């Protein structure tokens, strides 16, 4: 799954991308419902690894099935 697809799903579940303060390939996401944050790599057109994606979903306090269906 590419970064753009992941961002659409996270936004649909109520998460917000925080503004970037510097360069780099990772972006921070915040879930106001659970008050948790996670760093998500932005690799452009490359697919994110499944383990990385599942870890980010877990860190944000989201359910994996809800994320997949979003």
Secondary structure, DSSP 8 states (H G I E B T S, - for coil): --HHHHHHHHHHTTEEE---SS-SSEEEEEETTTTEEEEEE--TTS---HHHHHHHHHHTT--HHHHHH-
